[in-house]
Amino acid sequence: MFTPRLATAVVLLAVCVSALWFLPNSWWTALLLPVLLAASWEWGGLAAFGGTARRAFSAIVLASALLLWLAGESRQELSGVVYGIGCAFWVLLAPAWLALRWRVRAPVMLGIVGWIVLVPAWLALARLQSNPAHLLALLGIVWLADTAAYLVGSAWGRHKLAPGISPGKTWEGVAGAGAAVAVYYVVLSVATPQWPWWRGASGALLFAGVALVGIAGDLFESWIKRQAGAKDSGALLPGHGGILDRVDSMTSSMPFAAAVLLYIG
């Protein structure tokens, strides 16, 4: 299991970073569309949508994402509204959902939540790639936090973070992620003095918020899978499960990052 998992991770990282850095923004946006489509299909499965409803949900997600991209090209405030919807969900509703262990099976509600999970994140990733270095730095927060949480939690984890949702996650892992992101923030602040948005309270809010909201996204997808009785969201990626299993932290953290940068960038 480890070998295909490692191989898939290396390939995904290489493809993602290369595309992010070298593709023009329109091509990058087009590349994200099949990823969005696959993620929406997986969400429909977790939500137990029937065949017609599942296809309709994926079509709505894809069509609305394209319309937002086209309409928002010259209307920054529209993107801000979409990011705001995502932030409100992840900062306010998702923590309450997790704390209360809500079991929602209403198809309409799950469809709305699925749209909020997927579309703001897609739009944020599409828009932020207009500055590849900035987006790569932001994704670095997510990847570093996930890796540090896993390594520290595996080595020293004793106190469960949310045993009823994701038994493998620990408070020690969260502390390790926080420490790693703090070091990353300091290193980038020193290495990139030309990026003034790292500075002061706004930079600290950005880095801490991306890391913390990313944890919420990870836990939320785990809860949705648990509710659906599924170990993984899909089987598209060998050793990793589905698309949602790989982007769960991004679905929550990228709209937050885009919203913050919209006002401090």
Secondary structure, DSSP 8 states (H G I E B T S, - for coil): -HHHHHHHHHHHHHHHHHHHHHS-HHHHHHHHHHHHHHHHHHHHHHTT--HHHHHHHHHHHHHHHHHHHHHHTT-HHHHHHHHHHHHHIIIIIHHHHHHHT-----HHHHHHHHHHHHHHHHHHHHHHTTSHHHHHHHHHHHHHHHHHHHHHHHHH--SEEETTTEEEEEHHHHHHHHHHHHHHHHHHHHH-TT-GGGSHHHHHHHHHHHHHHHHHHHHHHHHHHHHHT-SSS-SSBTTTB-HHHHHHHHHHHHHHHHHHHHHH-
